[in-house]
Amino acid sequence: MARVCTYLNFGRETEAAFLFYQSIFGGEFTGGGVARLRHIPPSEGAPVIAEEDLDLIMHIELPILAGHVLMGTDVPESMGMKVITGNNVHIHLEPDTREETTRLFNALSEGGFVSQPLQEVFWGAYFGSCTDKFGIQWMFNCVNRGEN
């Protein structure tokens, strides 16, 4: 089922932030629990993850209110990323089909910037990200269920 989530990026504080949010909203971490950077399979051309970053958060999810889900990740500078206020929040869309994912991605990226083209990724999804012409960041994650 399609859903919309808020995706938060932190330099090295995702775990502390999400434990804080959990203390306020309650509930359990969903989506398979807490995934660490050490769980990223090696791939050609990908940056090497520094030893001190392996236990940082790759992905975490916490349902908060009315079905809305906060998602988050650490984006360590050792991987060539820098968190700046303004680039740390994305609207995360999970359309039902690849066709709808492609339609939304193409429309929202027109006149903007594609930071990651839509492609198959190791967690079994069709994923991409862009910034629209108004500076709003979008992430697209269509779980491969054998649909278009």
N, CA, C and O atoms as a MOPAC input file, in Angstrom:
PM7 MOZYME 1SCF
protein

 N      0.84300 1    -1.17400 1     0.00000 1
 C      0.00000 1     0.00000 1     0.00000 1
 C      0.89500 1     1.24600 1     0.00000 1
 O      1.88900 1     1.30700 1     0.72400 1
 N      0.53900 1     2.20800 1    -0.79900 1
 C      1.31100 1     3.45100 1    -0.88500 1
 C      1.28400 1     4.18200 1     0.45700 1
 O      0.31600 1     4.08900 1     1.21200 1
 N      2.36700 1     4.91000 1     0.73700 1
 C      2.41500 1     5.72800 1     1.94100 1
 C      3.39600 1     6.87700 1     1.73700 1
 O      4.22700 1     6.85400 1     0.82900 1
 N      3.28100 1     7.87000 1     2.59000 1
 C      4.18600 1     9.02100 1     2.58400 1
 C      4.80300 1     9.12100 1     3.97000 1
 O      4.10100 1     9.03000 1     4.97700 1
 N      6.12000 1     9.30800 1     4.02000 1
 C      6.84400 1     9.37800 1     5.28700 1
 C      7.74700 1    10.60400 1     5.28000 1
 O      7.99600 1    11.19300 1     4.22800 1
 N      8.22800 1    10.97900 1     6.43300 1
 C      9.22800 1    12.03600 1     6.54700 1
 C     10.55900 1    11.37700 1     6.83500 1
 O     10.67300 1    10.57300 1     7.76000 1
 N     11.58500 1    11.72100 1     6.03000 1
 C     12.90200 1    11.10900 1     6.16400 1
 C     13.88000 1    12.15200 1     6.69700 1
 O     14.04500 1    13.22000 1     6.10800 1
 N     14.52400 1    11.83000 1     7.81600 1
 C     15.42800 1    12.75900 1     8.49300 1
 C     16.86700 1    12.26600 1     8.39500 1
 O     17.13700 1    11.08700 1     8.62100 1
 N     17.79500 1    13.17000 1     8.05600 1
 C     19.22400 1    12.84900 1     7.99900 1
 C     19.94000 1    13.52100 1     9.16100 1
 O     19.68700 1    14.68300 1     9.47900 1
 N     20.82700 1    12.77700 1     9.78100 1
 C     21.63500 1    13.29200 1    10.87700 1
 C     23.10100 1    12.98500 1    10.59700 1
 O     23.41300 1    12.02500 1     9.89300 1
 N     24.00400 1    13.80100 1    11.14700 1
 C     25.42600 1    13.55300 1    10.98300 1
 C     25.86100 1    12.27900 1    11.68300 1
 O     26.47000 1    11.40700 1    11.06300 1
 N     25.55700 1    12.16200 1    12.96200 1
 C     25.93900 1    10.98200 1    13.74900 1
 C     24.96900 1    10.78700 1    14.92100 1
 O     25.30000 1    10.10100 1    15.88900 1
 N     23.79900 1    11.37200 1    14.84200 1
 C     22.89400 1    11.40000 1    15.99600 1
 C     21.56000 1    10.70400 1    15.77200 1
 O     20.63300 1    10.89900 1    16.55800 1
 N     21.44000 1     9.90800 1    14.73400 1
 C     20.15500 1     9.28200 1    14.42100 1
 C     19.64800 1     8.41900 1    15.56600 1
 O     18.47800 1     8.50500 1    15.93900 1
 N     20.51700 1     7.59100 1    16.12300 1
 C     20.07400 1     6.70000 1    17.19100 1
 C     19.56200 1     7.48900 1    18.39000 1
 O     18.49300 1     7.18300 1    18.91900 1
 N     20.30700 1     8.49800 1    18.82400 1
 C     19.87500 1     9.32900 1    19.95500 1
 C     18.56600 1    10.03700 1    19.63600 1
 O     17.67400 1    10.09900 1    20.48100 1
 N     18.44100 1    10.57300 1    18.42100 1
 C     17.22000 1    11.28400 1    18.03500 1
 C     16.01500 1    10.34400 1    18.05200 1
 O     14.95400 1    10.69800 1    18.56600 1
 N     16.18300 1     9.14300 1    17.48600 1
 C     15.04200 1     8.23100 1    17.41100 1
 C     14.68600 1     7.62400 1    18.76400 1
 O     13.51900 1     7.31900 1    19.00700 1
 N     15.64900 1     7.44400 1    19.63400 1
 C     15.31500 1     7.02200 1    21.00000 1
 C     14.54300 1     8.12700 1    21.71500 1
 O     13.62500 1     7.84700 1    22.48600 1
 N     14.91000 1     9.37000 1    21.46200 1
 C     14.18200 1    10.51900 1    22.00300 1
 C     12.75100 1    10.53100 1    21.46800 1
 O     11.80500 1    10.64700 1    22.24800 1
 N     12.57700 1    10.41200 1    20.14400 1
 C     11.22700 1    10.40900 1    19.55600 1
 C     10.41300 1     9.23000 1    20.07100 1
 O      9.21500 1     9.36300 1    20.31900 1
 N     11.05800 1     8.07900 1    20.23400 1
 C     10.36500 1     6.90600 1    20.75700 1
 C      9.88900 1     7.15300 1    22.19300 1
 O      8.81200 1     6.69800 1    22.57800 1
 N     10.69400 1     7.87500 1    22.98500 1
 C     10.29400 1     8.16400 1    24.36500 1
 C      9.06700 1     9.06900 1    24.40600 1
 O      8.31400 1     9.04900 1    25.38000 1
 N      8.86400 1     9.84500 1    23.37600 1
 C      7.71500 1    10.75800 1    23.31800 1
 C      6.49300 1    10.07400 1    22.70800 1
 O      5.40400 1    10.12800 1    23.27900 1
 N      6.66900 1     9.42300 1    21.53800 1
 C      5.54200 1     8.84400 1    20.81700 1
 C      5.24800 1     7.40400 1    21.21300 1
 O      4.15200 1     6.90500 1    20.95900 1
 N      6.22500 1     6.72500 1    21.84000 1
 C      6.05100 1     5.31300 1    22.15600 1
 C      6.22400 1     4.46800 1    20.90800 1
 O      6.72100 1     4.93900 1    19.88500 1
 N      5.80600 1     3.21200 1    21.00800 1
 C      5.88000 1     2.32800 1    19.85300 1
 C      7.23200 1     1.67500 1    19.68600 1
 O      8.17000 1     1.91600 1    20.44600 1
 N      7.29900 1     0.83800 1    18.66200 1
 C      8.50900 1     0.08400 1    18.34900 1
 C      9.03200 1     0.50600 1    16.98700 1
 O      8.27900 1     1.01400 1    16.15700 1
 N     10.31300 1     0.29700 1    16.75900 1
 C     10.89500 1     0.55200 1    15.45400 1
 C     10.40000 1    -0.53000 1    14.50200 1
 O     10.43200 1    -1.71800 1    14.82400 1
 N      9.94100 1    -0.10400 1    13.32500 1
 C      9.37200 1    -1.02800 1    12.35000 1
 C     10.30900 1    -1.15400 1    11.14800 1
 O     11.43800 1    -0.66500 1    11.18100 1
 N      9.84000 1    -1.80300 1    10.10100 1
 C     10.63500 1    -1.92400 1     8.88300 1
 C     11.85100 1    -2.81600 1     9.04100 1
 O     12.86000 1    -2.61200 1     8.36700 1
 N     11.77000 1    -3.79800 1     9.92000 1
 C     12.90400 1    -4.69500 1    10.12700 1
 C     13.81900 1    -4.25900 1    11.24900 1
 O     14.89100 1    -4.83700 1    11.42800 1
 N     13.42400 1    -3.25600 1    12.00800 1
 C     14.25000 1    -2.81100 1    13.13100 1
 C     15.31500 1    -1.82700 1    12.69400 1
 O     15.13700 1    -1.09900 1    11.71700 1
 N     16.40900 1    -1.80700 1    13.41100 1
 C     17.49300 1    -0.84900 1    13.16100 1
 C     18.52500 1    -1.49300 1    12.23300 1
 O     19.08400 1    -2.54300 1    12.54900 1
 N     18.77100 1    -0.85400 1    11.08600 1
 C     19.80600 1    -1.33500 1    10.16100 1
 C     21.01700 1    -0.41000 1    10.28700 1
 O     20.87800 1     0.81300 1    10.27300 1
 N     22.18100 1    -0.99400 1    10.40600 1
 C     23.43800 1    -0.25700 1    10.58300 1
 C     24.19500 1    -0.15500 1     9.25600 1
 O     23.95100 1    -0.93200 1     8.33200 1
 N     25.11100 1     0.80700 1     9.17300 1
 C     25.92300 1     0.95600 1     7.97100 1
 C     26.71100 1    -0.31600 1     7.66500 1
 O     27.00500 1    -0.59100 1     6.50200 1
 N     27.05100 1    -1.08200 1     8.67800 1
 C     27.78300 1    -2.33400 1     8.46100 1
 C     26.96800 1    -3.33000 1     7.64300 1
 O     27.52600 1    -4.29500 1     7.12000 1
 N     25.65500 1    -3.11500 1     7.52400 1
 C     24.79600 1    -4.02300 1     6.76600 1
 C     24.77500 1    -3.71100 1     5.26800 1
 O     24.16000 1    -4.45400 1     4.50200 1
 N     25.42800 1    -2.63500 1     4.83500 1
 C     25.47300 1    -2.30300 1     3.40900 1
 C     26.44300 1    -3.25200 1     2.72300 1
 O     27.61600 1    -3.31200 1     3.09200 1
 N     25.97300 1    -3.98900 1     1.73700 1
 C     26.89900 1    -4.88800 1     1.04200 1
 C     27.89000 1    -4.08200 1     0.20800 1
 O     27.52900 1    -3.04400 1    -0.34800 1
 N     29.13300 1    -4.54800 1     0.11600 1
 C     30.12300 1    -3.82500 1    -0.68500 1
 C     29.72600 1    -3.82800 1    -2.15700 1
 O     29.19700 1    -4.81700 1    -2.66400 1
 N     29.98500 1    -2.72000 1    -2.83400 1
 C     29.72600 1    -2.65400 1    -4.26600 1
 C     30.77400 1    -1.77300 1    -4.92000 1
 O     31.28000 1    -0.82500 1    -4.31900 1
 N     31.08700 1    -2.10500 1    -6.15700 1
 C     32.11000 1    -1.37700 1    -6.90200 1
 C     31.72200 1     0.09000 1    -7.04500 1
 O     30.59400 1     0.41600 1    -7.41500 1
 N     32.66900 1     0.96200 1    -6.74600 1
 C     32.44500 1     2.39600 1    -6.87700 1
 C     31.83500 1     3.05200 1    -5.65600 1
 O     31.80100 1     4.28000 1    -5.57400 1
 N     31.35000 1     2.26500 1    -4.70400 1
 C     30.75600 1     2.83000 1    -3.48600 1
 C     31.86700 1     3.24200 1    -2.53000 1
 O     32.91400 1     2.59600 1    -2.48400 1
 N     31.65100 1     4.31200 1    -1.76500 1
 C     32.68100 1     4.71400 1    -0.80400 1
 C     32.87500 1     3.64800 1     0.27700 1
 O     31.93500 1     2.95400 1     0.66600 1
 N     34.09900 1     3.53900 1     0.74100 1
 C     34.41000 1     2.60900 1     1.82800 1
 C     33.90800 1     3.23200 1     3.13200 1
 O     34.11200 1     4.41900 1     3.38600 1
 N     33.25900 1     2.42400 1     3.93900 1
 C     32.74100 1     2.91100 1     5.21500 1
 C     33.84200 1     2.81100 1     6.25800 1
 O     34.40500 1     1.73900 1     6.47800 1
 N     34.14700 1     3.93700 1     6.89900 1
 C     35.18300 1     3.97500 1     7.92000 1
 C     34.77900 1     3.09500 1     9.10500 1
 O     33.59900 1     3.00200 1     9.44300 1
 N     35.74900 1     2.46300 1     9.72000 1
 C     35.51000 1     1.56700 1    10.86000 1
 C     34.67100 1     2.24500 1    11.94900 1
 O     33.77100 1     1.62600 1    12.51700 1
 N     34.96700 1     3.51600 1    12.23900 1
 C     34.23800 1     4.21700 1    13.30200 1
 C     32.79200 1     4.54400 1    12.93100 1
 O     32.01800 1     4.98500 1    13.78100 1
 N     32.42400 1     4.32900 1    11.66000 1
 C     31.06300 1     4.62200 1    11.21100 1
 C     30.19100 1     3.38400 1    11.04300 1
 O     28.99600 1     3.51400 1    10.77900 1
 N     30.75200 1     2.19400 1    11.18900 1
 C     30.01500 1     0.96400 1    10.89500 1
 C     28.77000 1     0.77400 1    11.75100 1
 O     27.81200 1     0.14800 1    11.29700 1
 N     28.75400 1     1.29500 1    12.97900 1
 C     27.58600 1     1.11600 1    13.83600 1
 C     26.59300 1     2.27100 1    13.75800 1
 O     25.60600 1     2.29300 1    14.49400 1
 N     26.84800 1     3.22700 1    12.87100 1
 C     25.87300 1     4.29500 1    12.65600 1
 C     24.64500 1     3.71900 1    11.95800 1
 O     24.69300 1     2.61700 1    11.41300 1
 N     23.55500 1     4.46300 1    11.97900 1
 C     22.27900 1     3.99400 1    11.44100 1
 C     22.21900 1     4.16500 1     9.92400 1
 O     22.44000 1     5.25800 1     9.40100 1
 N     21.91700 1     3.06800 1     9.22600 1
 C     21.64800 1     3.12800 1     7.79200 1
 C     20.17300 1     3.45200 1     7.57400 1
 O     19.83000 1     4.24400 1     6.69500 1
 N     19.29700 1     2.83500 1     8.37900 1
 C     17.84900 1     3.07600 1     8.23900 1
 C     17.14200 1     2.68900 1     9.53000 1
 O     17.45500 1     1.68500 1    10.17000 1
 N     16.16500 1     3.53900 1     9.88500 1
 C     15.32900 1     3.30000 1    11.06000 1
 C     13.95700 1     3.90300 1    10.77700 1
 O     13.85200 1     4.91500 1    10.08400 1
 N     12.90400 1     3.27900 1    11.31400 1
 C     11.53600 1     3.76700 1    11.12600 1
 C     10.80200 1     3.74900 1    12.46700 1
 O     10.94500 1     2.81900 1    13.26100 1
 N     10.00600 1     4.81000 1    12.70000 1
 C      9.18700 1     4.87300 1    13.90300 1
 C      7.82600 1     5.46900 1    13.55400 1
 O      7.74300 1     6.63800 1    13.17600 1
 N      6.74700 1     4.67100 1    13.67600 1
 C      5.41100 1     5.23900 1    13.48900 1
 C      5.14000 1     6.25900 1    14.59300 1
 O      5.43300 1     6.00600 1    15.76200 1
 N      4.58100 1     7.41200 1    14.22300 1
 C      4.31400 1     8.42400 1    15.24600 1
 C      2.81700 1     8.65900 1    15.43300 1
 O      2.25700 1     8.15700 1    16.40700 1
 N      2.15000 1     9.38600 1    14.56300 1
 C      0.72000 1     9.65200 1    14.70800 1
 C     -0.02500 1     9.36700 1    13.41200 1
 O      0.51300 1     9.58400 1    12.32600 1
 N     -1.25400 1     8.88600 1    13.51800 1
 C     -2.16800 1     8.72200 1    12.38800 1
 C     -1.53100 1     7.98500 1    11.21000 1
 O     -1.80400 1     8.31100 1    10.05400 1
 N     -0.69000 1     7.00100 1    11.49400 1
 C     -0.05900 1     6.22800 1    10.44300 1
 C      1.17600 1     6.87400 1     9.82800 1
 O      1.81600 1     6.28200 1     8.95900 1
 N      1.52000 1     8.09400 1    10.27200 1
 C      2.70700 1     8.76100 1     9.73400 1
 C      3.95900 1     8.11500 1    10.33600 1
 O      3.99400 1     7.78000 1    11.52000 1
 N      4.98500 1     7.94900 1     9.49600 1
 C      6.21600 1     7.28900 1     9.91800 1
 C      7.39100 1     8.24300 1     9.75400 1
 O      7.57300 1     8.85300 1     8.70100 1
 N      8.18800 1     8.36100 1    10.82100 1
 C      9.47600 1     9.04500 1    10.72100 1
 C     10.50200 1     8.00600 1    10.32800 1
 O     10.53200 1     6.91300 1    10.89300 1
 N     11.34300 1     8.33900 1     9.36600 1
 C     12.45100 1     7.47800 1     8.97000 1
 C     13.72200 1     8.28200 1     9.13700 1
 O     13.68500 1     9.51300 1     9.11200 1
 N     14.84600 1     7.60600 1     9.30600 1
 C     16.08100 1     8.34400 1     9.47400 1
 C     17.31400 1     7.55900 1     9.11400 1
 O     17.28600 1     6.33600 1     8.97500 1
 N     18.41800 1     8.30600 1     8.96400 1
 C     19.71900 1     7.73200 1     8.64400 1
 C     20.82700 1     8.66300 1     9.11500 1
 O     20.62200 1     9.86900 1     9.25200 1
 N     21.99800 1     8.09700 1     9.36100 1
 C     23.20400 1     8.89300 1     9.58200 1
 C     23.88000 1     9.08600 1     8.23500 1
 O     23.91400 1     8.16200 1     7.42200 1
 N     24.41600 1    10.26600 1     7.98900 1
 C     25.14400 1    10.55100 1     6.74500 1
 C     26.53300 1    11.07100 1     7.12100 1
 O     26.76900 1    12.27900 1     7.13900 1
 N     27.45200 1    10.14100 1     7.42100 1
 C     28.77900 1    10.54200 1     7.89500 1
 C     29.61500 1    11.21700 1     6.81400 1
 O     29.56000 1    10.85500 1     5.63900 1
 N     30.38500 1    12.19800 1     7.24300 1
 C     31.26100 1    12.92400 1     6.32200 1
 C     32.29400 1    12.00100 1     5.70100 1
 O     32.76400 1    12.26800 1     4.59500 1
 N     32.66400 1    10.91300 1     6.38800 1
 C     33.65100 1     9.97600 1     5.83700 1
 C     33.15500 1     9.32900 1     4.54500 1
 O     33.95500 1     8.78400 1     3.78400 1
 N     31.84600 1     9.38300 1     4.28800 1
 C     31.28100 1     8.82400 1     3.06200 1
 C     31.02000 1     9.92300 1     2.03000 1
 O     30.32800 1     9.69900 1     1.03700 1
 N     31.57800 1    11.11000 1     2.27300 1
 C     31.45000 1    12.19600 1     1.31400 1
 C     30.15600 1    12.96900 1     1.41900 1
 O     29.77700 1    13.66100 1     0.47500 1
 N     29.46800 1    12.86900 1     2.54300 1
 C     28.19400 1    13.55700 1     2.73800 1
 C     28.32400 1    14.54700 1     3.88500 1
 O     29.11200 1    14.34400 1     4.80800 1
 N     27.55800 1    15.60100 1     3.81900 1
 C     27.56300 1    16.58300 1     4.89500 1
 C     26.13100 1    17.03200 1     5.15500 1
 O     25.43400 1    17.47900 1     4.24400 1
 N     25.70500 1    16.91000 1     6.39300 1
 C     24.36200 1    17.34600 1     6.76900 1
 C     24.40100 1    18.84600 1     7.03800 1
 O     25.22000 1    19.33700 1     7.81500 1
 N     23.50900 1    19.54700 1     6.38500 1
 C     23.35500 1    20.98500 1     6.57700 1
 C     21.86600 1    21.21600 1     6.79700 1
 O     21.04100 1    20.59100 1     6.13200 1
 N     21.51400 1    22.10200 1     7.71700 1
 C     20.10000 1    22.39700 1     7.90400 1
 C     19.53200 1    22.80200 1     6.55700 1
 O     20.02300 1    23.72600 1     5.90900 1
 N     18.49900 1    22.10200 1     6.15200 1
 C     17.90500 1    22.31700 1     4.84200 1
 C     18.06500 1    21.09600 1     3.95100 1
 O     17.21600 1    20.85200 1     3.09300 1
 N     19.14200 1    20.31400 1     4.13100 1
 C     19.27500 1    19.09400 1     3.33100 1
 C     19.01600 1    17.86100 1     4.18600 1
 O     19.28500 1    16.73800 1     3.75900 1
 N     18.50400 1    18.06600 1     5.37300 1
 C     18.34400 1    16.94600 1     6.29400 1
 C     16.92100 1    16.41100 1     6.37600 1
 O     16.64200 1    15.54800 1     7.20800 1
 N     16.00500 1    16.90600 1     5.52600 1
 C     14.62900 1    16.42400 1     5.53000 1
 C     14.20200 1    16.14000 1     4.09200 1
 O     14.40600 1    16.96400 1     3.20100 1
 N     13.61700 1    14.98300 1     3.88000 1
 C     13.07100 1    14.59200 1     2.57500 1
 C     11.61900 1    14.16800 1     2.76200 1
 O     11.24500 1    13.65900 1     3.81900 1
 N     10.81200 1    14.37800 1     1.74400 1
 C      9.49900 1    13.74700 1     1.69400 1
 C      9.73000 1    12.41200 1     0.99700 1
 O     10.21500 1    12.36200 1    -0.13300 1
 N      9.37800 1    11.34600 1     1.68100 1
 C      9.65900 1     9.97800 1     1.23200 1
 C      8.36600 1     9.36900 1     0.69800 1
 O      7.41900 1     9.15700 1     1.45500 1
 N      8.32400 1     9.08800 1    -0.60400 1
 C      7.13300 1     8.51200 1    -1.22100 1
 C      7.34900 1     7.03500 1    -1.50300 1
 O      8.41700 1     6.63600 1    -1.96800 1
 N      6.34300 1     6.22900 1    -1.22600 1
 C      6.37700 1     4.79900 1    -1.51500 1
 C      5.17200 1     4.44100 1    -2.38700 1
 O      4.18900 1     3.88500 1    -1.89600 1
 N      5.25300 1     4.76300 1    -3.68900 1
 C      4.13700 1     4.42800 1    -4.58500 1
 C      3.94500 1     2.92100 1    -4.71200 1
 O      4.83600 1     2.13700 1    -4.38500 1
 N      2.77100 1     2.53200 1    -5.19000 1
 C      2.45100 1     1.11100 1    -5.32300 1
 C      3.11300 1     0.43700 1    -6.51400 1
 O      3.36000 1    -0.76800 1    -6.47600 1
 N      3.40900 1     1.19600 1    -7.58300 1
 C      3.95600 1     0.58200 1    -8.78900 1
 C      5.18000 1     1.34900 1    -9.28300 1
 O      5.36000 1     2.52500 1    -8.96700 1
 N      6.01300 1     0.66600 1   -10.05800 1
 C      7.17200 1     1.31600 1   -10.68300 1
 C      6.69800 1     2.39300 1   -11.65500 1
 O      7.31900 1     3.45000 1   -11.76800 1
 N      5.61400 1     2.12700 1   -12.34500 1
 C      5.07800 1     3.10200 1   -13.30400 1
 C      4.73500 1     4.41700 1   -12.59600 1
 O      5.10300 1     5.49200 1   -13.07100 1
 N      4.04100 1     4.33400 1   -11.47800 1
 C      3.68300 1     5.54000 1   -10.72100 1
 C      4.92700 1     6.19400 1   -10.13000 1
 O      5.02700 1     7.42000 1   -10.07900 1
 N      5.88100 1     5.36600 1    -9.68000 1
 C      7.14500 1     5.89100 1    -9.15400 1
 C      7.85500 1     6.70400 1   -10.22200 1
 O      8.30600 1     7.81900 1    -9.95800 1
 N      7.95600 1     6.16200 1   -11.41400 1
 C      8.62900 1     6.85200 1   -12.52300 1
 C      7.89200 1     8.13700 1   -12.89100 1
 O      8.52600 1     9.16800 1   -13.11700 1
 N      6.56800 1     8.08700 1   -12.95500 1
 C      5.77300 1     9.27400 1   -13.29200 1
 C      6.01700 1    10.39800 1   -12.29100 1
 O      6.28300 1    11.53700 1   -12.67600 1
 N      5.92400 1    10.06800 1   -11.00200 1
 C      6.11800 1    11.08800 1    -9.95600 1
 C      7.55300 1    11.61800 1    -9.96400 1
 O      7.77000 1    12.82400 1    -9.84900 1
 N      8.52500 1    10.72600 1   -10.09800 1
 C      9.93400 1    11.11300 1   -10.11600 1
 C     10.20300 1    12.08000 1   -11.27500 1
 O     10.80600 1    13.13600 1   -11.08000 1
 N      9.75400 1    11.71700 1   -12.47400 1
 C      9.99200 1    12.56800 1   -13.63900 1
 C      9.32800 1    13.93200 1   -13.48700 1
 O      9.92300 1    14.95200 1   -13.83400 1
 N      8.11300 1    13.95800 1   -12.97800 1
 C      7.39600 1    15.22400 1   -12.82800 1
 C      8.05400 1    16.11300 1   -11.76900 1
 O      8.22900 1    17.31100 1   -11.98900 1
 N      8.41700 1    15.53200 1   -10.62600 1
 C      8.99200 1    16.33400 1    -9.54300 1
 C     10.42800 1    16.76000 1    -9.83100 1
 O     10.86500 1    17.79800 1    -9.33300 1
 N     11.17200 1    15.99000 1   -10.61800 1
 C     12.56500 1    16.34600 1   -10.89600 1
 C     12.70000 1    17.32300 1   -12.06500 1
 O     13.76200 1    17.91700 1   -12.25400 1
 N     11.63900 1    17.49100 1   -12.84600 1
 C     11.70600 1    18.41200 1   -13.98900 1
 C     12.01300 1    19.83600 1   -13.51600 1
 O     11.29000 1    20.40200 1   -12.69700 1
 N     13.08600 1    20.39100 1   -14.04200 1
 C     13.49700 1    21.73600 1   -13.64700 1
 C     14.26100 1    21.76000 1   -12.33700 1
 O     14.66500 1    22.82400 1   -11.86800 1
 N     14.46000 1    20.59100 1   -11.74700 1
 C     15.19000 1    20.49300 1   -10.48300 1
 C     16.50300 1    19.75700 1   -10.67600 1
 O     17.19000 1    19.94000 1   -11.68100 1
 N     16.84500 1    18.91800 1    -9.69700 1
 C     18.13000 1    18.21900 1    -9.70500 1
 C     17.91200 1    16.76800 1    -9.29800 1
 O     17.28200 1    16.49900 1    -8.27500 1
 N     18.42600 1    15.83200 1   -10.08700 1
 C     18.36300 1    14.40200 1    -9.75600 1
 C     19.61800 1    14.04600 1    -8.98200 1
 O     20.72100 1    14.09200 1    -9.52600 1
 N     19.45700 1    13.69000 1    -7.71000 1
 C     20.61400 1    13.30400 1    -6.89800 1
 C     20.92000 1    11.82000 1    -7.02300 1
 O     22.07800 1    11.41900 1    -6.90500 1
 N     19.90000 1    10.99300 1    -7.26200 1
 C     20.10800 1     9.57000 1    -7.53200 1
 C     19.03100 1     9.12400 1    -8.51200 1
 O     17.84800 1     9.13200 1    -8.17000 1
 N     19.41700 1     8.73500 1    -9.72800 1
 C     18.42700 1     8.26300 1   -10.69400 1
 C     17.68900 1     7.03500 1   -10.16900 1
 O     18.22400 1     6.28400 1    -9.35400 1
 N     16.47100 1     6.83800 1   -10.63700 1
 C     15.73100 1     5.63400 1   -10.26000 1
 C     16.49100 1     4.39700 1   -10.71500 1
 O     16.92800 1     4.30400 1   -11.86200 1
 N     16.64100 1     3.44400 1    -9.78900 1
 C     17.36600 1     2.20700 1   -10.09900 1
 C     17.03500 1     1.14200 1    -9.07200 1
 O     16.55700 1     1.44200 1    -7.97800 1
 N     17.29400 1    -0.10000 1    -9.43500 1
 C     17.15200 1    -1.21300 1    -8.49600 1
 C     18.25500 1    -1.09200 1    -7.45400 1
 O     19.40600 1    -0.82300 1    -7.79800 1
 N     17.91500 1    -1.28900 1    -6.18500 1
 C     18.89400 1    -1.19300 1    -5.09800 1
 C     18.91200 1    -2.48200 1    -4.28500 1
 O     18.01400 1    -3.31700 1    -4.39900 1
 N     19.95000 1    -2.63000 1    -3.46000 1
 C     20.18600 1    -3.89900 1    -2.77400 1
 C     19.09000 1    -4.30700 1    -1.80500 1
 O     19.00000 1    -5.48700 1    -1.46700 1
 N     18.25500 1    -3.38800 1    -1.34200 1
 C     17.19300 1    -3.78900 1    -0.40800 1
 C     15.92900 1    -4.23100 1    -1.15000 1
 O     14.87500 1    -4.39300 1    -0.53600 1
 N     16.03000 1    -4.42500 1    -2.46600 1
 C     14.92400 1    -4.98600 1    -3.23200 1
 C     13.88700 1    -3.97600 1    -3.66100 1
 O     12.71100 1    -4.31700 1    -3.79400 1
 N     14.29400 1    -2.74500 1    -3.88000 1
 C     13.34900 1    -1.70500 1    -4.27700 1
 C     13.85800 1    -0.96300 1    -5.50500 1
 O     15.01900 1    -1.08200 1    -5.89800 1
 N     12.96100 1    -0.20300 1    -6.08900 1
 C     13.24700 1     0.71700 1    -7.17800 1
 C     13.33100 1     2.07300 1    -6.50000 1
 O     12.31600 1     2.58800 1    -6.03100 1
 N     14.53100 1     2.66600 1    -6.43800 1
 C     14.78100 1     3.82500 1    -5.57800 1
 C     15.45400 1     4.95500 1    -6.35300 1
 O     16.24600 1     4.71500 1    -7.26400 1
 N     15.12800 1     6.17700 1    -5.97900 1
 C     15.79700 1     7.36000 1    -6.51700 1
 C     15.47300 1     8.56400 1    -5.66200 1
 O     14.58500 1     8.51400 1    -4.81100 1
 N     16.20100 1     9.65600 1    -5.89300 1
 C     15.92700 1    10.88000 1    -5.14900 1
 C     16.21300 1    12.09600 1    -6.01800 1
 O     17.02700 1    12.05100 1    -6.94000 1
 N     15.51800 1    13.18400 1    -5.69600 1
 C     15.68600 1    14.41700 1    -6.45300 1
 C     15.31700 1    15.60900 1    -5.57400 1
 O     14.72500 1    15.46800 1    -4.50400 1
 N     15.68800 1    16.77600 1    -6.06500 1
 C     15.26700 1    18.03600 1    -5.46300 1
 C     14.44100 1    18.74900 1    -6.51800 1
 O     14.89700 1    18.90900 1    -7.65000 1
 N     13.23900 1    19.18000 1    -6.17100 1
 C     12.38500 1    19.83000 1    -7.16300 1
 C     12.84200 1    21.27500 1    -7.41500 1
 O     13.76000 1    21.76400 1    -6.75700 1
 N     12.21300 1    21.93400 1    -8.34600 1
 C     12.63400 1    23.27700 1    -8.74100 1
 C     12.41800 1    24.31300 1    -7.64500 1
 O     12.86100 1    25.45300 1    -7.78300 1
 N     11.74700 1    23.93800 1    -6.56000 1
 C     11.54400 1    24.84200 1    -5.43400 1
 C     12.47300 1    24.52400 1    -4.26000 1
 O     12.38100 1    25.15000 1    -3.20400 1
 N     13.37700 1    23.53700 1    -4.45000 1
 C     14.33400 1    23.18900 1    -3.41100 1
 C     13.85900 1    22.13700 1    -2.42200 1
 O     14.53600 1    21.88600 1    -1.42500 1
 N     12.70300 1    21.51200 1    -2.67600 1
 C     12.19000 1    20.46500 1    -1.78200 1
 C     12.77200 1    19.12400 1    -2.21700 1
 O     12.77900 1    18.79000 1    -3.40100 1
 N     13.26000 1    18.36200 1    -1.23900 1
 C     13.89800 1    17.07300 1    -1.51400 1
 C     12.88500 1    15.93700 1    -1.41300 1
 O     12.07300 1    15.88200 1    -0.48900 1
 N     12.95800 1    15.02800 1    -2.39400 1
 C     12.04400 1    13.90100 1    -2.48900 1
 C     12.83700 1    12.59800 1    -2.60300 1
 O     13.87500 1    12.54800 1    -3.26200 1
 N     12.33600 1    11.54700 1    -1.95500 1
 C     12.88600 1    10.20000 1    -2.09200 1
 C     11.75000 1     9.30200 1    -2.57400 1
 O     10.59700 1     9.47600 1    -2.17900 1
 N     12.08800 1     8.34300 1    -3.42900 1
 C     11.10800 1     7.42100 1    -3.99500 1
 C     11.58900 1     6.00800 1    -3.72100 1
 O     12.74400 1     5.67800 1    -3.98800 1
 N     10.70500 1     5.17100 1    -3.18800 1
 C     11.08100 1     3.80200 1    -2.84600 1
 C      9.89400 1     2.89200 1    -3.18800 1
 O      8.92000 1     2.81700 1    -2.43900 1
 N      9.99100 1     2.21200 1    -4.31600 1
 C      8.93800 1     1.29900 1    -4.71700 1
 C      9.44400 1    -0.11500 1    -4.48800 1
 O     10.38500 1    -0.55700 1    -5.14900 1
 N      8.82800 1    -0.81900 1    -3.56300 1
 C      9.23700 1    -2.18400 1    -3.26200 1
 C      8.86100 1    -3.06300 1    -4.44300 1
 O      7.72300 1    -3.03800 1    -4.91300 1
 N      9.81600 1    -3.83200 1    -4.91300 1
 C      9.61600 1    -4.68700 1    -6.07000 1
 C      8.71100 1    -5.84000 1    -5.71000 1
 O      9.11700 1    -6.77300 1    -5.01800 1
 N      7.47600 1    -5.76800 1    -6.18700 1
 C      6.51500 1    -6.84500 1    -5.93800 1
 C      6.09900 1    -7.49100 1    -7.25500 1
 O      5.01700 1    -8.06800 1    -7.36300 1
 N      6.98100 1    -7.38500 1    -8.26000 1
 C      6.68500 1    -7.98500 1    -9.54100 1
 C      5.75100 1    -7.14900 1   -10.39700 1
 O      5.25700 1    -7.63900 1   -11.41200 1
 N      5.49100 1    -5.89000 1   -10.01500 1
 C      4.61900 1    -5.01500 1   -10.79100 1
 C      5.45500 1    -4.19800 1   -11.75800 1
 O      6.68500 1    -4.24900 1   -11.73300 1
 N      4.77500 1    -3.44500 1   -12.60900 1
 C      5.48100 1    -2.54200 1   -13.54700 1
 C      6.28500 1    -1.52000 1   -12.81300 1
 O      6.93900 1    -0.68500 1   -13.43700 1

